[in-house]
Amino acid sequence: MRRREFIKGIAGSAAAWPLAAHAQVANKPAKIGYLGTSSLALEKALVDAFKQRLQELGYVEGKDVIYVFRWAEGHDERFPALAAELVALKPDVIVTTGTPGTLAAKRATNTIPIVFASSANPISTGLVATYSRPGGNVTGFTILGPELEGKRVQLLKEAVPALSRIAVLWNPANPAIVDFLFQTRAAASALNLTVKPIAEVTQASELKKGLSAIAESQPQAMLVIADRSLLAQRKDIVSFAADQRLPTMYPYRGYVDAGGFMAYAPIDVEQFRQAAGAVGKILHGTKPADIPVEEPTRYEFVINLRTAKALGIELSALLQQRADALIE
């Protein structure tokens, strides 16, 4: 089901959020806080897409809006302190890039509007009450993670027909992806695939240990479950997969652009543009509680042909034709 209808607020009315209304009345630039999971270098394309869309909506940086950034550098445990720093700066809106950061922001403030550009399960994690009426001060965009895991397993099996055992890398500390492992194992079972080992990485310092466990088990392929703190460590994960000659399915295109084998995912650049649209509505007075949570409208299947060749994998013409993008 797609929820594409935004409920329009009345700019400048008594129902408008106080900070947004104050910024407009005082004719001062609105302040947007950005709580990033990794770093500007790794999220630059997303930040640029967000800023560009706001500019298209008439918000010129430095004149109409100013940005303040805080980056977790792939360490989710830093989010509470970073969120508190942003809240102390009294922004008009806070933009977040994943469930752990959004939860930290929500715990830090129940008045400043929060827009998450990406969250796997905003209802089960308590970010919103419902998709159509989020309630509170939080709204945003879900990646519909659980429904995608079966497709990812299927595509990996099609790419490697002889596949019988896959390893999984995931972050069980991310409450939004609790169901993802279940969905992955169910999809694998339906295709007669064994899921072993399941390597847990709850913080950046555990990545080496998790990857070592996978290397020792010698699986035939690997699947990485969606989590933006793992995405922040994409270079190490992709390098490991190359060294171990593991065909790997990823949950974000960023991995494939960094040399990973393949990914099937929502187009995250579009979601960050949509997040800018939600921020624009809030700055005009609409309450986050009245802005429905939206789902992705487009997905992309991306294959890195250079990596496939390095792995010695001959992909069928049919599978290549189904890809939305081929990196050569």
C-alpha positions as CSV (number, residue, x, y, z in Angstrom):
1,M,0.0,0.0,0.0
2,R,1.3,3.5,-0.8
3,R,0.6,6.4,1.3
4,R,1.3,9.4,-0.9
5,E,-1.2,11.9,0.5
6,F,0.1,14.6,2.7
7,I,-2.4,16.4,5.0
8,K,-2.0,20.1,4.3
9,G,-1.5,22.5,7.3
10,I,-2.3,26.1,7.4
11,A,0.8,28.2,7.4
12,G,0.9,30.8,10.2
13,S,-2.1,29.5,12.0
14,A,-2.3,28.9,15.7
15,A,-1.9,25.2,15.1
16,A,1.6,25.8,13.6
17,W,4.6,24.5,15.4
18,P,5.9,27.4,17.6
19,L,9.6,27.3,16.5
20,A,8.7,27.2,12.8
21,A,6.2,30.0,13.2
22,H,8.6,32.1,15.1
23,A,11.3,31.7,12.4
24,Q,8.9,32.9,9.8
25,V,7.5,35.8,11.8
26,A,11.0,37.0,12.7
27,N,12.1,36.6,9.1
28,K,15.2,34.7,10.2
29,P,16.7,31.7,8.5
30,A,15.2,28.4,9.7
31,K,17.7,26.2,11.4
32,I,17.8,22.6,10.4
33,G,19.6,20.0,12.5
34,Y,20.9,17.0,10.7
35,L,21.8,13.9,12.7
36,G,23.9,11.6,10.4
37,T,24.8,8.0,10.9
38,S,28.2,8.1,9.3
39,S,30.0,11.2,7.9
40,L,29.6,13.9,5.3
41,A,32.0,12.2,3.0
42,L,29.8,9.0,3.0
43,E,26.4,10.8,3.0
44,K,27.3,13.7,0.7
45,A,25.0,12.5,-2.1
46,L,22.1,12.3,0.3
47,V,22.8,15.6,1.9
48,D,23.1,17.2,-1.5
49,A,19.8,15.7,-2.7
50,F,18.1,17.0,0.5
51,K,19.5,20.5,0.1
52,Q,18.7,20.6,-3.6
53,R,15.1,19.8,-3.0
54,L,14.7,22.4,-0.3
55,Q,16.2,24.9,-2.7
56,E,13.7,23.9,-5.3
57,L,11.0,24.6,-2.8
58,G,12.4,28.1,-2.3
59,Y,14.7,27.6,0.7
60,V,18.1,29.1,-0.1
61,E,20.9,28.1,2.1
62,G,22.3,31.0,4.2
63,K,19.2,33.1,3.4
64,D,16.2,31.0,4.2
65,V,17.8,28.1,6.0
66,I,21.0,27.2,7.8
67,Y,22.2,23.7,8.6
68,V,23.9,22.3,11.7
69,F,25.3,18.8,11.4
70,R,26.3,16.1,13.9
71,W,27.8,12.8,12.7
72,A,28.0,9.5,14.5
73,E,30.8,8.1,12.3
74,G,29.2,4.7,12.4
75,H,29.0,4.6,16.2
76,D,25.3,4.4,17.2
77,E,26.3,4.7,20.9
78,R,27.1,8.4,20.1
79,F,23.6,9.3,19.1
80,P,22.2,10.3,22.6
81,A,24.9,12.9,23.1
82,L,24.8,14.2,19.6
83,A,21.0,14.5,19.7
84,A,21.3,16.4,23.0
85,E,23.8,18.8,21.3
86,L,21.4,19.4,18.4
87,V,18.4,20.0,20.7
88,A,20.4,22.5,22.7
89,L,21.0,24.5,19.5
90,K,17.2,24.9,19.2
91,P,16.7,24.0,15.5
92,D,13.3,24.3,13.9
93,V,13.5,20.8,12.5
94,I,15.8,17.8,13.1
95,V,16.4,15.4,10.2
96,T,17.6,11.9,11.0
97,T,19.0,9.1,8.8
98,G,18.1,5.8,10.6
99,T,16.1,4.4,13.4
100,P,18.7,4.5,16.2
101,G,19.4,8.2,15.6
102,T,15.7,9.0,15.3
103,L,15.0,7.2,18.6
104,A,17.8,9.2,20.2
105,A,16.4,12.5,18.8
106,K,12.9,11.6,20.0
107,R,14.1,10.9,23.5
108,A,15.9,14.2,23.5
109,T,12.9,16.3,22.5
110,N,9.1,15.9,22.3
111,T,8.5,19.4,20.9
112,I,11.0,20.0,18.0
113,P,9.7,18.4,14.8
114,I,11.7,15.3,13.6
115,V,11.8,13.9,10.1
116,F,13.5,10.6,9.6
117,A,14.6,10.0,6.0
118,S,14.9,6.3,6.5
119,S,13.5,3.9,9.1
120,A,12.7,0.2,8.7
121,N,9.9,-0.2,11.2
122,P,8.7,3.1,12.7
123,I,5.5,1.7,14.3
124,S,7.1,-1.3,16.1
125,T,9.9,0.9,17.4
126,G,7.5,3.5,18.7
127,L,8.5,6.4,16.5
128,V,5.0,6.9,15.2
129,A,1.5,5.7,16.2
130,T,0.3,4.8,12.7
131,Y,1.5,5.6,9.1
132,S,-1.6,7.8,8.3
133,R,-1.6,9.7,11.7
134,P,1.9,9.6,13.1
135,G,1.1,11.6,16.2
136,G,3.7,13.4,18.3
137,N,6.6,15.3,16.8
138,V,8.0,12.6,14.4
139,T,7.2,11.6,10.8
140,G,9.2,10.4,7.8
141,F,9.9,7.6,5.4
142,T,10.1,3.9,5.9
143,I,12.3,1.5,3.8
144,L,9.9,-1.4,4.1
145,G,12.8,-3.6,5.1
146,P,11.1,-6.9,6.0
147,E,9.3,-7.2,2.7
148,L,12.6,-6.8,0.8
149,E,14.6,-9.6,2.4
150,G,12.9,-12.4,0.5
151,K,13.6,-10.6,-2.8
152,R,17.3,-10.1,-1.8
153,V,17.7,-13.8,-1.0
154,Q,16.0,-14.8,-4.3
155,L,18.2,-12.6,-6.4
156,L,21.4,-13.8,-4.7
157,K,20.3,-17.4,-5.4
158,E,19.6,-16.5,-9.1
159,A,23.1,-15.0,-9.4
160,V,24.7,-18.1,-7.8
161,P,22.5,-21.1,-8.8
162,A,24.7,-23.6,-7.0
163,L,24.3,-21.7,-3.7
164,S,23.4,-23.8,-0.6
165,R,24.8,-21.8,2.4
166,I,24.9,-18.1,3.1
167,A,26.3,-16.1,5.9
168,V,24.4,-13.1,7.4
169,L,25.9,-9.9,8.8
170,W,23.5,-7.8,10.9
171,N,23.1,-5.5,13.9
172,P,20.7,-6.9,16.4
173,A,20.9,-3.8,18.5
174,N,18.9,-1.9,15.9
175,P,15.3,-2.4,17.1
176,A,13.9,-1.6,13.7
177,I,15.3,-4.7,12.0
178,V,14.4,-7.4,14.6
179,D,12.1,-9.1,12.0
180,F,14.7,-8.8,9.2
181,L,16.6,-11.9,10.3
182,F,13.4,-14.0,10.6
183,Q,12.4,-12.9,7.1
184,T,15.8,-13.7,5.7
185,R,15.9,-17.2,7.2
186,A,12.3,-17.9,6.0
187,A,13.2,-16.9,2.5
188,A,16.4,-19.0,2.6
189,S,14.5,-22.0,3.9
190,A,12.0,-21.8,1.0
191,L,15.0,-22.0,-1.4
192,N,16.7,-24.8,0.5
193,L,19.5,-22.5,1.7
194,T,21.2,-22.8,5.0
195,V,21.9,-19.6,6.9
196,K,25.2,-20.0,8.8
197,P,26.9,-18.2,10.4
198,I,24.8,-15.3,11.6
199,A,27.4,-12.7,12.6
200,E,26.3,-9.9,15.0
201,V,27.8,-6.4,14.9
202,T,26.2,-4.1,17.4
203,Q,29.0,-1.5,17.3
204,A,31.8,-0.6,15.0
205,S,34.5,-2.2,17.2
206,E,32.8,-5.6,16.7
207,L,33.0,-5.6,12.9
208,K,36.4,-7.4,12.7
209,K,35.2,-10.1,15.0
210,G,32.0,-10.6,13.1
211,L,33.8,-10.8,9.8
212,S,36.3,-13.2,11.2
213,A,33.5,-15.6,12.3
214,I,32.2,-15.5,8.7
215,A,35.6,-16.2,7.2
216,E,36.2,-19.2,9.6
217,S,32.8,-20.7,8.5
218,Q,33.6,-20.5,4.8
219,P,30.1,-19.8,3.5
220,Q,29.4,-19.7,-0.3
221,A,27.9,-16.2,-0.1
222,M,26.9,-13.4,2.3
223,L,23.9,-11.2,2.8
224,V,24.1,-7.9,4.8
225,I,20.9,-6.8,6.5
226,A,19.8,-3.2,6.3
227,D,21.4,-1.0,9.0
228,R,22.9,2.4,8.5
229,S,25.7,1.9,11.0
230,L,26.9,-1.1,9.0
231,L,26.6,1.1,5.8
232,A,29.0,3.5,7.4
233,Q,31.5,0.7,7.4
234,R,30.9,-0.3,3.8
235,K,34.5,-0.1,2.7
236,D,35.7,-2.6,5.2
237,I,32.7,-5.0,4.5
238,V,33.1,-4.8,0.7
239,S,36.9,-5.3,1.0
240,F,36.3,-8.4,3.2
241,A,33.8,-9.8,0.7
242,A,36.4,-9.3,-2.1
243,D,39.2,-10.9,-0.1
244,Q,37.1,-13.9,0.8
245,R,35.6,-14.1,-2.7
246,L,32.1,-14.0,-1.3
247,P,29.3,-12.9,-3.6
248,T,27.3,-10.6,-1.4
249,M,23.8,-9.1,-1.5
250,Y,23.6,-5.6,0.1
251,P,20.6,-3.5,1.3
252,Y,21.9,-0.2,-0.1
253,R,23.3,0.9,-3.4
254,G,26.2,2.6,-1.6
255,Y,27.8,-0.8,-1.1
256,V,27.8,-1.6,-4.8
257,D,29.1,1.9,-5.7
258,A,32.0,1.0,-3.3
259,G,32.7,-2.2,-5.2
260,G,30.1,-4.6,-3.7
261,F,28.5,-7.3,-5.8
262,M,24.8,-6.5,-5.9
263,A,22.0,-4.6,-4.1
264,Y,18.3,-4.4,-4.1
265,A,16.9,-1.4,-2.3
266,P,14.7,1.7,-2.3
267,I,16.3,4.6,-4.0
268,D,17.6,6.4,-1.0
269,V,18.4,9.7,-2.8
270,E,14.7,10.0,-3.6
271,Q,13.8,9.4,0.0
272,F,16.0,12.2,1.2
273,R,14.4,14.5,-1.4
274,Q,11.0,13.5,-0.1
275,A,12.3,14.2,3.5
276,A,13.1,17.8,2.3
277,G,9.5,18.1,1.1
278,A,8.3,17.1,4.6
279,V,10.6,19.6,6.2
280,G,9.3,22.3,3.9
281,K,5.7,21.6,5.0
282,I,6.8,21.8,8.6
283,L,8.5,25.1,8.1
284,H,5.2,26.3,6.6
285,G,3.3,25.3,9.7
286,T,2.2,21.7,9.2
287,K,2.5,19.5,12.3
288,P,4.5,16.3,11.9
289,A,1.6,14.5,13.5
290,D,-0.4,15.4,10.4
291,I,2.1,14.3,7.8
292,P,1.7,10.6,7.0
293,V,4.7,8.3,7.0
294,E,5.5,7.4,3.4
295,E,6.7,4.2,1.7
296,P,9.2,4.0,-1.2
297,T,7.7,4.3,-4.6
298,R,10.7,3.0,-6.6
299,Y,13.3,0.3,-6.0
300,E,16.5,-0.5,-7.8
301,F,18.4,-3.7,-8.5
302,V,22.1,-2.9,-9.1
303,I,24.9,-5.2,-10.2
304,N,28.6,-4.5,-10.2
305,L,29.8,-6.4,-13.3
306,R,33.5,-5.7,-12.5
307,T,33.0,-7.5,-9.1
308,A,31.1,-10.3,-10.7
309,K,34.0,-10.9,-13.1
310,A,36.5,-10.8,-10.3
311,L,34.5,-13.4,-8.4
312,G,34.4,-15.6,-11.5
313,I,30.6,-15.4,-11.7
314,E,28.9,-15.6,-15.0
315,L,25.5,-13.8,-14.7
316,S,22.7,-14.8,-17.0
317,A,21.6,-12.4,-19.6
318,L,18.1,-12.5,-18.1
319,L,19.3,-11.4,-14.7
320,Q,21.4,-8.6,-16.2
321,Q,18.3,-7.4,-18.1
322,R,16.3,-7.2,-14.9
323,A,18.9,-4.9,-13.3
324,D,18.1,-1.2,-13.1
325,A,21.8,-0.4,-13.2
326,L,25.0,-2.2,-14.3
327,I,28.3,-0.9,-13.0
328,E,31.0,-1.8,-15.6
